[in-house]
Structures are given as structure tokens and as C-alpha cells.
């Protein structure tokens, strides 16, 4: 056989067929070709050609169908597009930042007329649980920030208040000095006008002017003269302004020099002094030498200048001035010591002796007589002022105003002179009423910022000070009235706190201790028991009878006896033993309410019924818990007219 005859190559005269590449099978769901684009032409070989038949065999294959497979199975469904779109939208929402958080509007919360329920409902209507928690956290942060800002504001106000008080006191002193200078200027101008009028040439005008000056207020001129005297005293005697500040009516009555202070034991001279008698005080000024520069003397004997320094100052009504020369027999020893020219001043437990240098009794007698006369006038004026103050205080106490307002008005009506003159003993130091006002201001600040321990201690201290002022009724009434008003305000705050936290042992014990120290233990007992009564009534109303009698009896018994036990336990720990009977009486009252409820529920059940016995067993099981606090109410449990002695006993009429 000729091998050359069997070949796939075509003859040279024939055109070679073009073999195309395998084309992918297009899906029937694929998109149509774009418009305007013509499909490419492809050469189709002739089916009768032998070469194309061989090419087809080369590029084709046949696979047999596997057994068990149905050829008519439906095509594989395509993937759904909806979940993909939903996932894409969620991803876009997440990438976009999510929902905006709910913000706390502080300006809206500051509105006192804001409807809280509707505001919160509208704000959190579409909020999630996490949004509500975030909003609650923001509210707590705002509350904490507001509380800290309030405390900071209180401290700043306190500092400003103290600063303003000091400035006001300084301004008051400057105004007093300015008033004295203005009075002095008025007096000087009046004298100058009078002198010019005496030398003028218009007799009618001069007579009218002189009459006008003559009819001026003599009291105003007298006050100006007294102020000039006090200013001169401050200038001549060092530290005198510390003992004798300018107050209305204070003036100098007498000045006496050439006195010597004697030792009370040996009668030897100690130092020269100068005595100044005022209408309400006696001032003792010691003469001291001024320091002189030794370089200015240049070896020459120069007289050393002296100055007066205030050493002692006593109120006239607190001292006794005794003439040592009266009632003594004349003798050489007495005359040599100068006893007839000496006086003795006693102030409390202290005694001071002074002698006049001159050997005559004129200066001593003048001092003694003037002192007695001035003291008598001072007592009369103080008595009249006390009567007026008593009448005003009585009228103030008898009116229909609240007690706190009466107390504040009583302090406000005190004379500023009394605030400076009334001295009290505080831990061995002399303090005036200005110090008491400062303590009351500090007490107000402690109450405002709720520093309860400091406030209660300050109230106890002021009450102790007032109790020790047995000889000064005015100061005692003033301190008691101011302290009582603030103690009442502090007690109201503590009572509210006691009612709000009546279920907590430690907090209740602390509040009751503070109220007991303030003297409000009775009100604390009433407030605590009333608060517990409200709670036990509220809890009992939550128990609703829905047909199961045993369940309802269990619930109502548990509420009553558990609340009674806890109340008595807290009461015994917080209140003193003499007041324990009040808690037992309170428990007995609520046991009567329980008996009424029990009788109403068991009214339709016979005592011989097993349900009745089971109910009473439940009641006695809960009643036995009262033995933990030392109380036994089992014998007081009654059902209508029946008295049950034990859970297994038969009821008797």
C-alpha cells in the first residue's frame, strides 16, 4: 500500500481550510452584544469535506452517561441577589458612621417647667438599649459636674463674703472718722462765720445769722466735740483705739495725771500712770520713755521724752473703785506710804492700787466722786435701754411670725454698740458678739454645703457658751435664738435624709445620732416610724389575691412580719433603750392591721378545714421570725372572734 497516498495534506491546487480556535459556549442569560458592533464572520467548513471530518473527530469527544443520573434534571438555580444587596447596604451604613448618639441638652434640663415624662418619652422613643445606657451615663456625668460646680460656687461665695465683710468693717471705721472730721469742719466754719459777722456792717443780717447758729442742734455739736476728744486721745495714747473704738455717745469725762501704780504687797512704786475716765470705761495708760538716738545727744544731757501707752481698760460696771484713805486713822506710817492719797481698783480676781504724787486729797477726791457719778448715770442709761429692749423683744416674741424669722429679727434689732460691748468668755478668751455672728455665719456655710458633723459640733459649742452666760441674759438670749433657728434648719435636712434612707442601718444610725445631739430625738423617732409605716402599707398593697388563698396568706404574712422584724432591729440599734417601747407599740398597731386582713380572707373558711390549718401554719412560721429581735406576737394573732394559741390547737371563742 502506498503510504504517500494517505496524507492529510491537501494538494497545492486546493485552498487550505482555516482552523478556528475553540469558542466558549455563551450563556442564554448573558447580555446581547453592544449596539452598533457587528459580529465577526467565521468560515464554516463544508460537512462533506474529509479534512473537516477528521478535524471534528480530533477536537470532539463523547462521554457516556453515568448510570443513575436523570438526564431531565432542572438546571442549577442562580444565586439570589437580595442578600448581597442587603449586606452591601449594611456595610455602607456601617462605613457611613451609624446613628447619631443621643446628647444631653443641659439648657432644656435647666427649665423648671420642663415636662419630664413627655420629654424623656419623646427623646428615647426610637433609642436602643445601648443608647439608653449611654444617655443615663451622660446624665450622671452632668449631675456630678453640676454638684462639683455648686460646691465650688459655695466656696467662692464664702471667700467673697468674708472679703466683703472685712471691707465693710473697714469702710464703717473710715466713715466714722470722716463723720468726725466733717463735724469738726462744720464747727470751725460756724465759729469763723460768727467772728466775721461780729465785724460786719449789716446789723439786721448779722442778727438773723447769729440766731440761726444759736438755734443749731446742741446734740450734734456735742457729738462732734466728743469725736474730737476721742481722736485726740488716740493720738496721745498709743493702743487706746484698740480698747476704745468710736461708738455713738462715747466721750471723755475726766483725765488725771501724776499717778503711780503701787505693788499691792510691798506698796512700792512700780511705774507712773495716767488715768482717763470715760462715760463707760476707765483707761490706765503707763508712761514710758521714748528711744533716743545716742548720736543726736553729742554728749550733752538731754531730757528723755515720754509717751503714754494704754495698759488696762475696764468697763465701769465691772470694776469697783475703793478710796483707801476713807475710814483710816491718821498716822506717820500711813502718811509716809501715801495711803490717804491712794485708791484701789478691783476687776474680777485682780486688784490694782494707784497713788497720787501730790500730798493733798483733792485729785483723789475728784476722781472718786466723778467715778461714782458717772457710774450711776451709766447704770440708769443701761437700765432704760434694757427696758426698751425687753419690751421690743416681748412684742417680737408674741407676734404671729414663724420662730426662725423672730430669731433673726431679734439678732438684727441688737444695737451695734451692744455687739461690741457685750463680752463673753470662750475658752479663757474674751470675745464680743461680732465673734458670735462670725460663728453663726460659719454654721450657715456648713449647713449649705452639708458638712453635718462640723455643723452639729458648732451648734453644741455655741449652746455650751450660751449656757455658761448666766450673768448676761441679753447675750444668752441672742446666742440661743440664733443657734436654735439654724439647728431647726439643720434638723429638717437630717429628717429628710432619715426618711429617704430608713432601710439602711449605718446611715440611719448616723442621722439619728446627729438629731439626738441637736435635741430632736423625738422628731427623729416619729419620722423613722412613719416612713416605715408607709413602706409596709405600700408593700402590702402590692400583694393581690388572685384565687390562691395559701399563696396570698404567705405573701401578706411575709411582708408584715419581715418588715416588723427589720424595723425593730434597726430601731434597737439606732435609738436609746428608754425609747424602745415606741417600736413595740408601732409593731402592735401593724399586727392589728394584719389581723384584720387575715380575718377578712379566712371569713369564708371553717376552722376545721385543712386549708384553714395550713394558712395558720404559714402565719405562725413567719411570726416566729420576730424572736430574733426579742419580740413574740404569736398570742396576739386573732381571726375575727377566735384566738389561736398554736398552729395545731383548736380555736376557742
C-alpha positions as CSV (number, residue, x, y, z in Angstrom):
1,X,0.0,0.0,0.0
2,X,1.3,3.4,-0.9
3,X,1.9,5.5,2.1
4,X,2.1,8.7,0.2
5,X,-1.5,8.3,-0.9
6,X,-2.7,8.5,2.8
7,X,-2.0,12.0,3.9
8,X,-3.9,14.8,5.5
9,X,-2.2,17.5,3.4
10,X,-4.2,18.9,0.6
11,X,-2.9,19.4,-2.8
12,X,-1.3,22.6,-3.8
13,X,-4.1,23.5,-6.0
14,X,-6.5,23.3,-3.1
15,X,-7.1,26.1,-0.6
16,X,-6.1,25.2,2.9
17,X,-9.0,25.3,5.5
18,X,-8.7,27.8,8.3
19,X,-8.9,26.1,11.7
20,X,-10.6,28.3,14.2
21,X,-9.9,28.3,18.0
22,X,-12.4,26.8,20.4
23,X,-15.2,29.2,21.2
24,X,-16.8,29.4,24.7
25,X,-20.4,28.5,24.9
26,X,-22.3,31.6,25.7
27,X,-25.0,31.6,28.4
28,X,-28.5,32.2,27.3
29,X,-28.8,34.8,30.1
30,X,-25.8,36.8,29.1
31,X,-26.3,40.2,27.7
32,X,-26.6,40.9,24.0
33,X,-23.7,42.4,22.2
34,X,-23.4,46.1,22.3
35,X,-25.4,48.0,19.7
36,X,-23.5,49.2,16.7
37,X,-21.0,46.4,16.9
38,X,-21.2,43.8,14.1
39,X,-20.5,40.2,14.9
40,X,-17.3,38.7,13.4
41,X,-17.7,36.4,10.4
42,X,-16.5,32.9,10.7
43,X,-15.8,30.4,8.0
44,X,-17.8,27.2,8.3
45,X,-16.2,24.1,6.7
46,X,-18.3,22.0,4.4
47,X,-19.7,18.9,6.0
48,X,-18.8,16.8,3.0
49,X,-15.2,17.6,3.2
50,X,-13.0,14.7,4.5
51,X,-10.5,17.0,6.1
52,X,-13.1,18.8,8.2
53,X,-14.5,15.5,9.3
54,X,-11.1,14.4,10.6
55,X,-10.7,17.8,12.4
56,X,-14.0,17.4,14.0
57,X,-13.0,14.0,15.3
58,X,-9.8,15.4,16.7
59,X,-11.5,18.2,18.6
60,X,-14.5,16.3,19.9
61,X,-15.1,13.7,22.4
62,X,-18.0,11.7,23.6
63,X,-18.7,10.8,27.2
64,X,-21.1,8.1,28.3
65,X,-23.9,9.0,30.7
66,X,-23.3,7.7,34.2
67,X,-25.8,5.3,35.5
68,X,-28.4,6.6,38.0
69,X,-28.4,10.2,36.8
70,X,-31.6,11.6,35.4
71,X,-30.9,13.5,32.3
72,X,-34.0,15.6,32.6
73,X,-33.0,17.3,35.9
74,X,-33.7,21.0,36.2
75,X,-30.8,23.4,35.7
76,X,-28.8,24.7,38.8
77,X,-30.5,27.8,40.1
78,X,-28.6,31.1,40.1
79,X,-27.5,32.8,43.4
80,X,-30.1,35.2,44.8
81,X,-29.1,38.9,44.6
82,X,-31.2,40.2,47.6
83,X,-28.8,39.1,50.5
84,X,-25.9,40.6,48.6
85,X,-27.6,43.9,48.3
86,X,-28.7,43.8,51.9
87,X,-25.1,43.1,53.0
88,X,-23.8,45.9,50.8
89,X,-26.3,48.3,52.3
90,X,-25.3,47.3,55.9
91,X,-21.7,47.7,55.0
92,X,-22.3,51.1,53.6
93,X,-24.3,52.2,56.7
94,X,-21.5,50.9,58.9
95,X,-18.9,52.7,57.0
96,X,-21.0,55.8,57.0
97,X,-20.7,56.2,60.8
98,X,-24.0,54.8,62.1
99,X,-26.8,56.6,64.0
100,X,-26.1,59.8,65.9
101,X,-25.9,59.3,69.8
102,X,-28.5,61.0,72.0
103,X,-27.0,64.0,73.6
104,X,-27.9,65.6,76.9
105,X,-29.4,69.0,76.5
106,X,-28.4,71.0,79.6
107,X,-30.3,74.1,78.6
108,X,-33.6,72.1,78.4
109,X,-33.0,70.5,81.7
110,X,-32.5,73.9,83.4
111,X,-36.1,74.8,82.6
112,X,-38.1,74.4,85.8
113,X,-41.4,73.9,83.8
114,X,-40.0,71.1,81.7
115,X,-42.5,68.1,81.4
116,X,-40.1,65.3,82.3
117,X,-42.1,62.3,81.3
118,X,-43.1,63.5,77.9
119,X,-39.6,64.9,77.2
120,X,-37.9,61.5,78.0
121,X,-40.6,59.5,76.2
122,X,-40.1,61.6,73.0
123,X,-36.3,61.6,73.3
124,X,-35.9,57.8,73.8
125,X,-38.8,56.6,71.7
126,X,-36.6,55.0,69.0
127,X,-33.5,54.5,71.1
128,X,-31.8,51.2,71.6
129,X,-30.8,49.7,74.9
130,X,-27.2,50.9,74.4
131,X,-28.4,54.4,73.6
132,X,-30.5,54.5,76.8
133,X,-27.5,53.3,78.8
134,X,-25.2,55.9,77.2
135,X,-27.8,58.6,77.9
136,X,-28.1,57.6,81.5
137,X,-24.3,57.7,81.9
138,X,-24.2,61.2,80.4
139,X,-26.9,62.3,82.8
140,X,-24.9,61.0,85.8
141,X,-21.8,62.8,84.5
142,X,-23.8,66.0,84.2
143,X,-25.1,65.6,87.7
144,X,-21.6,65.0,89.1
145,X,-20.3,68.1,87.2
146,X,-23.2,70.2,88.5
147,X,-22.6,69.1,92.1
148,X,-18.9,69.9,91.9
149,X,-19.7,73.3,90.3
150,X,-22.2,74.1,93.1
151,X,-19.6,73.3,95.8
152,X,-17.0,75.4,94.0
153,X,-19.5,78.2,93.8
154,X,-20.3,78.0,97.5
155,X,-16.6,78.1,98.4
156,X,-16.1,81.1,96.2
157,X,-19.1,82.9,97.6
158,X,-17.8,82.2,101.1
159,X,-14.5,83.8,100.3
160,X,-16.2,86.8,98.7
161,X,-18.5,87.1,101.7
162,X,-15.6,87.2,104.1
163,X,-13.7,89.7,101.9
164,X,-16.8,91.9,101.6
165,X,-17.4,91.8,105.4
166,X,-13.8,93.0,106.1
167,X,-14.2,95.7,103.5
168,X,-17.5,96.8,105.1
169,X,-15.9,96.9,108.5
170,X,-13.0,99.0,107.2
171,X,-15.4,101.3,105.4
172,X,-17.5,101.7,108.6
173,X,-14.5,102.8,110.5
174,X,-13.5,105.2,107.7
175,X,-17.0,106.7,107.6
176,X,-16.9,107.2,111.4
177,X,-13.6,109.1,111.1
178,X,-15.0,111.1,108.2
179,X,-18.1,112.0,110.2
180,X,-15.9,113.3,113.0
181,X,-13.8,115.4,110.6
182,X,-17.0,116.8,109.0
183,X,-18.3,117.7,112.3
184,X,-15.1,119.4,113.2
185,X,-15.1,121.3,109.9
186,X,-18.7,122.4,110.5
187,X,-17.9,123.7,113.9
188,X,-14.8,125.6,112.6
189,X,-16.8,127.2,109.8
190,X,-19.6,128.2,112.2
191,X,-17.1,129.9,114.5
192,X,-15.5,131.7,111.5
193,X,-18.9,132.9,110.3
194,X,-19.7,134.1,113.8
195,X,-16.5,136.1,114.0
196,X,-17.0,137.6,110.6
197,X,-20.5,138.6,111.4
198,X,-19.4,140.4,114.6
199,X,-17.1,142.6,112.4
200,X,-19.7,143.2,109.6
201,X,-21.7,146.3,108.7
202,X,-25.2,144.8,108.3
203,X,-26.8,144.6,111.7
204,X,-30.1,143.0,110.5
205,X,-28.4,140.2,108.6
206,X,-25.9,139.6,111.3
207,X,-28.7,139.2,114.0
208,X,-30.5,136.7,111.8
209,X,-27.4,134.7,111.1
210,X,-26.4,134.7,114.8
211,X,-29.8,133.5,115.8
212,X,-29.7,130.7,113.2
213,X,-26.4,129.5,114.6
214,X,-27.7,129.8,118.1
215,X,-30.6,127.5,117.3
216,X,-28.5,124.7,115.9
217,X,-28.8,121.3,117.4
218,X,-26.7,121.2,120.6
219,X,-26.6,117.4,120.4
220,X,-24.8,117.4,117.1
221,X,-22.3,119.9,118.3
222,X,-21.8,117.8,121.4
223,X,-21.2,114.7,119.4
224,X,-18.7,116.4,117.2
225,X,-16.8,117.7,120.3
226,X,-16.8,114.2,121.7
227,X,-15.4,112.8,118.5
228,X,-12.6,115.4,118.5
229,X,-11.7,114.4,122.1
230,X,-11.5,110.7,121.2
231,X,-9.3,111.4,118.2
232,X,-7.0,113.5,120.4
233,X,-6.9,110.6,122.9
234,X,-6.0,108.1,120.1
235,X,-3.2,110.5,119.1
236,X,-1.8,111.0,122.6
237,X,-2.2,107.4,124.0
238,X,-0.9,104.5,122.0
239,X,-3.2,101.5,121.6
240,X,-6.1,103.4,123.0
241,X,-8.1,103.0,119.8
242,X,-7.9,99.2,120.3
243,X,-9.7,99.5,123.6
244,X,-11.9,102.4,122.8
245,X,-13.3,102.4,119.3
246,X,-15.6,105.2,118.2
247,X,-19.2,104.5,119.0
248,X,-22.1,106.9,119.4
249,X,-22.2,108.6,122.8
250,X,-18.7,107.7,124.0
251,X,-16.8,110.6,125.4
252,X,-14.1,111.6,127.9
253,X,-15.3,112.7,131.3
254,X,-12.1,113.3,133.2
255,X,-8.3,113.0,132.9
256,X,-5.9,112.8,135.8
257,X,-2.1,112.6,135.7
258,X,0.7,112.2,138.2
259,X,-0.5,108.9,139.4
260,X,1.8,106.0,140.4
261,X,1.0,102.3,140.4
262,X,1.9,100.6,143.6
263,X,2.8,97.0,144.3
264,X,-0.2,95.6,146.3
265,X,2.1,93.5,148.5
266,X,5.0,95.9,149.3
267,X,3.4,99.3,148.4
268,X,6.5,100.2,146.4
269,X,6.1,102.3,143.2
270,X,6.2,100.4,140.0
271,X,5.6,102.9,137.2
272,X,3.9,106.3,136.6
273,X,0.4,106.1,135.0
274,X,-2.2,108.4,133.5
275,X,-5.9,107.8,134.3
276,X,-8.6,108.6,131.8
277,X,-12.3,108.3,132.9
278,X,-14.8,107.9,130.1
279,X,-18.6,107.6,130.3
280,X,-18.4,103.8,130.1
281,X,-14.7,102.8,130.6
282,X,-11.7,103.5,132.8
283,X,-8.4,103.7,130.9
284,X,-5.0,103.3,132.5
285,X,-2.0,104.5,130.4
286,X,1.5,103.9,131.5
287,X,4.3,106.5,130.9
288,X,7.2,105.0,129.0
289,X,10.4,106.6,127.7
290,X,10.9,107.0,124.1
291,X,14.0,105.7,122.4
292,X,16.6,108.4,121.7
293,X,19.4,108.1,119.2
294,X,22.7,108.4,121.2
295,X,24.3,110.2,118.2
296,X,22.0,113.1,118.5
297,X,22.8,113.9,122.1
298,X,26.5,114.6,121.4
299,X,27.4,114.0,125.0
300,X,25.0,116.6,126.3
301,X,22.4,115.9,129.0
302,X,19.0,116.0,127.2
303,X,15.7,115.2,128.9
304,X,14.3,111.9,127.7
305,X,10.8,112.3,126.2
306,X,8.0,110.1,127.4
307,X,4.9,108.6,125.8
308,X,1.6,107.2,127.0
309,X,0.8,103.5,126.2
310,X,-2.6,102.0,127.1
311,X,-2.1,99.1,129.5
312,X,-5.5,98.5,131.1
313,X,-9.1,99.3,130.2
314,X,-12.2,98.1,132.1
315,X,-15.9,98.7,131.7
316,X,-17.2,100.8,134.6
317,X,-20.0,98.4,135.6
318,X,-17.4,95.6,136.0
319,X,-15.0,97.3,138.4
320,X,-15.1,98.7,142.0
321,X,-13.1,101.8,142.9
322,X,-12.3,102.0,146.7
323,X,-11.0,105.0,148.5
324,X,-8.2,103.7,150.8
325,X,-8.0,106.9,152.7
326,X,-11.6,106.9,154.0
327,X,-12.1,105.4,157.5
328,X,-8.4,105.3,158.4
329,X,-6.8,106.8,161.4
330,X,-4.1,109.3,160.7
331,X,-0.5,108.1,161.5
332,X,3.0,108.6,160.4
333,X,3.3,105.2,158.8
334,X,0.1,105.7,156.8
335,X,1.1,109.2,155.7
336,X,4.6,108.0,154.6
337,X,3.1,105.3,152.4
338,X,0.7,107.8,151.0
339,X,-2.4,105.6,151.8
340,X,-4.7,108.6,152.2
341,X,-4.0,109.6,148.6
342,X,-4.4,106.0,147.1
343,X,-7.3,104.2,145.5
344,X,-7.8,100.5,144.9
345,X,-9.5,99.2,141.7
346,X,-10.8,95.6,141.7
347,X,-11.7,93.8,138.5
348,X,-12.7,90.2,139.0
349,X,-9.9,88.5,140.9
350,X,-7.4,91.2,140.0
351,X,-6.5,94.1,142.3
352,X,-4.7,97.4,141.3
353,X,-3.5,100.2,143.6
354,X,-2.7,103.7,142.5
355,X,-1.4,106.7,144.5
356,X,-1.3,110.4,143.6
357,X,2.1,112.1,143.9
358,X,0.8,115.3,145.5
359,X,0.3,115.2,149.2
360,X,-3.3,116.5,149.1
361,X,-6.5,114.7,148.6
362,X,-8.1,117.0,146.0
363,X,-7.1,114.9,142.9
364,X,-8.1,111.7,144.6
365,X,-11.5,113.0,145.8
366,X,-12.3,114.4,142.4
367,X,-11.6,111.1,140.8
368,X,-13.7,109.1,143.3
369,X,-16.7,111.5,143.1
370,X,-16.6,111.7,139.3
371,X,-16.3,108.0,139.0
372,X,-19.4,107.4,141.3
373,X,-21.4,110.0,139.5
374,X,-20.5,108.6,136.0
375,X,-21.2,105.0,137.2
376,X,-24.7,106.0,138.4
377,X,-25.5,107.7,135.1
378,X,-24.3,104.6,133.2
379,X,-26.5,102.3,135.2
380,X,-29.5,104.4,134.7
381,X,-28.9,104.5,130.9
382,X,-28.3,100.8,130.7
383,X,-31.5,100.1,132.7
384,X,-33.6,102.3,130.4
385,X,-32.1,100.6,127.4
386,X,-32.7,97.1,128.9
387,X,-36.4,98.0,129.5
388,X,-36.8,99.2,125.9
389,X,-35.1,96.1,124.6
390,X,-37.3,93.9,126.8
391,X,-40.5,95.5,125.5
392,X,-39.4,95.2,121.9
393,X,-38.3,91.5,122.5
394,X,-41.6,90.7,124.2
395,X,-43.6,92.3,121.3
396,X,-41.4,90.4,118.8
397,X,-41.9,87.0,120.6
398,X,-45.7,87.4,120.9
399,X,-46.4,88.2,117.3
400,X,-47.6,85.6,114.7
401,X,-44.3,85.3,112.8
402,X,-42.5,82.0,112.5
403,X,-39.9,81.2,115.1
404,X,-36.9,81.3,112.7
405,X,-37.9,84.8,111.5
406,X,-38.4,86.0,115.0
407,X,-34.9,84.8,116.0
408,X,-33.3,86.5,113.0
409,X,-35.1,89.8,113.7
410,X,-34.1,89.6,117.4
411,X,-30.4,89.4,116.3
412,X,-30.9,92.2,113.8
413,X,-32.5,94.5,116.3
414,X,-29.5,94.4,118.6
415,X,-27.7,97.7,119.0
416,X,-24.2,97.7,117.3
417,X,-22.8,99.1,120.5
418,X,-24.1,96.1,122.4
419,X,-22.3,93.8,119.9
420,X,-19.0,95.4,120.7
421,X,-19.6,95.9,124.4
422,X,-21.1,92.6,125.4
423,X,-18.1,90.3,126.1
424,X,-18.3,86.6,126.6
425,X,-15.7,84.0,127.9
426,X,-14.7,81.5,125.2
427,X,-12.1,79.0,126.2
428,X,-10.5,81.6,128.5
429,X,-10.6,84.4,126.0
430,X,-12.8,87.4,125.9
431,X,-14.9,87.6,122.7
432,X,-17.7,90.0,121.7
433,X,-20.9,89.5,119.8
434,X,-19.2,90.1,116.5
435,X,-17.4,86.8,117.1
436,X,-20.7,85.1,117.7
437,X,-22.0,86.4,114.4
438,X,-19.0,85.0,112.6
439,X,-19.6,81.6,114.2
440,X,-23.2,81.7,113.1
441,X,-22.1,82.6,109.5
442,X,-19.7,79.6,109.6
443,X,-22.6,77.4,110.7
444,X,-24.7,78.6,107.8
445,X,-22.0,77.7,105.4
446,X,-21.6,74.2,106.9
447,X,-25.3,73.6,106.6
448,X,-25.3,74.8,103.0
449,X,-22.5,72.5,101.9
450,X,-24.0,69.7,104.1
451,X,-20.9,69.2,106.4
452,X,-23.2,67.8,109.1
453,X,-20.6,66.7,111.6
454,X,-19.0,70.1,111.7
455,X,-22.3,71.8,111.9
456,X,-23.6,69.7,114.8
457,X,-20.4,70.2,116.7
458,X,-20.6,74.0,116.2
459,X,-24.2,74.0,117.4
460,X,-23.2,72.2,120.6
461,X,-20.3,74.6,121.2
462,X,-22.4,77.7,120.8
463,X,-25.1,76.2,123.1
464,X,-22.5,75.4,125.7
465,X,-21.2,79.0,125.5
466,X,-24.7,80.4,125.9
467,X,-25.4,78.1,128.9
468,X,-22.3,79.5,130.7
469,X,-23.5,83.1,130.4
470,X,-25.6,83.1,133.5
471,X,-25.0,86.8,134.4
472,X,-25.6,88.2,130.9
473,X,-29.2,87.5,129.9
474,X,-29.0,89.6,126.7
475,X,-26.1,87.8,125.2
476,X,-27.6,84.4,126.2
477,X,-30.9,85.2,124.5
478,X,-29.1,86.4,121.4
479,X,-26.9,83.3,121.1
480,X,-29.7,80.9,121.9
481,X,-32.1,82.5,119.3
482,X,-29.5,82.4,116.5
483,X,-28.4,78.8,117.3
484,X,-32.0,77.5,117.6
485,X,-33.1,78.8,114.3
486,X,-30.1,77.2,112.5
487,X,-30.4,74.0,114.5
488,X,-34.1,73.7,113.3
489,X,-33.0,74.2,109.7
490,X,-30.3,71.6,110.1
491,X,-32.7,69.1,111.7
492,X,-35.2,69.5,108.8
493,X,-32.4,68.4,106.4
494,X,-31.4,65.5,108.5
495,X,-35.0,64.3,108.9
496,X,-35.5,64.3,105.2
497,X,-32.3,62.2,104.8
498,X,-33.5,59.9,107.6
499,X,-36.8,59.3,105.7
500,X,-35.1,58.6,102.4
501,X,-32.6,56.1,103.8
502,X,-34.7,54.4,106.5
503,X,-33.8,50.9,105.3
504,X,-30.0,51.2,105.8
505,X,-28.6,50.5,109.2
506,X,-25.4,52.6,109.2
507,X,-26.8,55.7,107.5
508,X,-29.9,55.7,109.8
509,X,-27.7,55.3,112.9
510,X,-25.6,58.3,111.9
511,X,-28.6,60.5,111.1
512,X,-30.3,59.6,114.4
513,X,-27.1,60.3,116.4
514,X,-26.9,63.8,114.8
515,X,-30.5,64.5,115.5
516,X,-30.1,63.3,119.1
517,X,-27.2,65.6,119.7
518,X,-29.3,68.5,118.3
519,X,-32.1,67.7,120.7
520,X,-34.5,66.4,118.0
521,X,-34.6,62.7,119.1
522,X,-38.4,62.7,119.4
523,X,-38.9,64.0,115.9
524,X,-36.4,61.5,114.6
525,X,-38.3,58.6,116.2
526,X,-41.6,59.8,114.7
527,X,-40.1,60.4,111.2
528,X,-38.5,57.0,111.2
529,X,-41.6,55.0,112.3
530,X,-43.9,57.0,109.9
531,X,-41.6,56.2,107.0
532,X,-41.6,52.5,107.8
533,X,-45.4,52.5,108.1
534,X,-45.7,54.0,104.6
535,X,-43.3,51.3,103.3
536,X,-45.2,48.4,104.9
537,X,-48.5,49.7,103.7
538,X,-47.2,50.1,100.2
539,X,-45.7,46.5,100.1
540,X,-48.9,45.0,101.5
541,X,-51.0,46.7,98.7
542,X,-48.7,45.0,96.1
543,X,-50.0,41.6,97.3
544,X,-53.1,40.9,95.2
545,X,-55.4,38.0,95.9
546,X,-55.9,36.1,92.6
547,X,-57.8,33.0,93.9
548,X,-54.9,31.0,95.6
549,X,-55.6,31.6,99.3
550,X,-52.4,29.9,100.6
551,X,-50.2,31.9,98.3
552,X,-51.8,35.2,99.3
553,X,-51.6,34.3,103.1
554,X,-47.9,33.5,102.6
555,X,-47.2,36.8,100.8
556,X,-49.1,39.0,103.3
557,X,-47.5,37.3,106.3
558,X,-44.0,37.6,104.8
559,X,-44.4,41.3,104.2
560,X,-45.8,42.2,107.6
561,X,-43.6,40.1,109.9
562,X,-40.4,40.7,107.9
563,X,-41.0,44.5,107.9
564,X,-41.8,44.5,111.6
565,X,-38.7,42.5,112.4
566,X,-36.4,44.7,110.3
567,X,-37.9,47.9,111.7
568,X,-37.5,46.8,115.3
569,X,-33.9,45.6,114.7
570,X,-32.8,48.9,113.1
571,X,-34.7,50.9,115.9
572,X,-32.9,49.0,118.7
573,X,-29.5,49.8,117.1
574,X,-30.2,53.5,116.4
575,X,-32.3,54.7,119.4
576,X,-31.6,54.5,123.1
577,X,-33.1,51.8,125.2
578,X,-35.6,54.1,127.1
579,X,-37.3,54.8,123.8
580,X,-37.7,51.1,122.7
581,X,-41.4,50.9,123.8
582,X,-42.3,53.1,120.8
583,X,-41.2,50.4,118.4
584,X,-43.2,47.7,120.2
585,X,-46.3,49.9,120.1
586,X,-45.7,50.5,116.4
587,X,-45.4,46.8,115.8
588,X,-48.6,46.0,117.7
589,X,-50.5,48.6,115.6
590,X,-49.4,46.9,112.4
591,X,-50.2,43.5,113.8
592,X,-53.8,44.7,114.3
593,X,-53.9,45.6,110.6
594,X,-52.6,42.2,109.7
595,X,-55.2,40.5,111.9
596,X,-57.9,42.5,110.1
597,X,-56.6,41.3,106.7
598,X,-56.3,37.7,107.9
599,X,-59.8,37.7,109.3
600,X,-61.2,39.1,106.0
601,X,-59.6,36.3,104.0
602,X,-60.5,33.4,106.3
603,X,-64.0,34.6,106.9
604,X,-65.4,32.0,104.4
605,X,-63.2,29.1,105.6
606,X,-64.3,26.9,108.5
607,X,-61.7,26.5,111.3
608,X,-61.9,22.7,110.9
609,X,-61.0,22.9,107.2
610,X,-57.4,21.8,106.4
611,X,-57.0,25.0,104.3
612,X,-57.6,27.0,107.5
613,X,-55.0,25.0,109.4
614,X,-52.4,25.4,106.6
615,X,-52.9,29.1,106.5
616,X,-52.4,29.4,110.2
617,X,-49.2,27.3,110.0
618,X,-47.9,29.7,107.4
619,X,-48.7,32.7,109.6
620,X,-47.0,31.2,112.7
621,X,-44.0,30.3,110.6
622,X,-43.5,33.9,109.7
623,X,-44.4,35.2,113.1
624,X,-41.7,33.1,114.7
625,X,-39.1,35.3,112.9
626,X,-39.8,38.1,115.5
627,X,-38.0,36.1,118.1
628,X,-34.7,37.2,116.5
629,X,-35.3,40.7,117.9
630,X,-36.8,39.6,121.2
631,X,-40.5,40.0,120.4
632,X,-43.2,37.4,120.5
633,X,-46.6,38.3,118.9
634,X,-47.9,34.7,118.5
635,X,-50.5,35.1,121.2
636,X,-51.9,38.3,119.7
637,X,-52.8,36.8,116.3
638,X,-56.7,36.8,116.1
639,X,-59.1,35.7,113.4
640,X,-62.4,37.6,114.0
641,X,-63.5,36.4,117.4
642,X,-61.2,33.4,117.5
643,X,-57.8,33.4,119.4
644,X,-55.3,30.9,118.0
645,X,-52.9,29.7,120.6
646,X,-50.8,27.4,118.5
647,X,-50.8,26.2,114.9
648,X,-52.1,22.7,116.0
649,X,-54.6,23.8,118.7
650,X,-58.3,24.2,118.3
651,X,-59.6,27.8,118.2
652,X,-61.7,28.9,121.2
653,X,-64.4,31.6,121.5
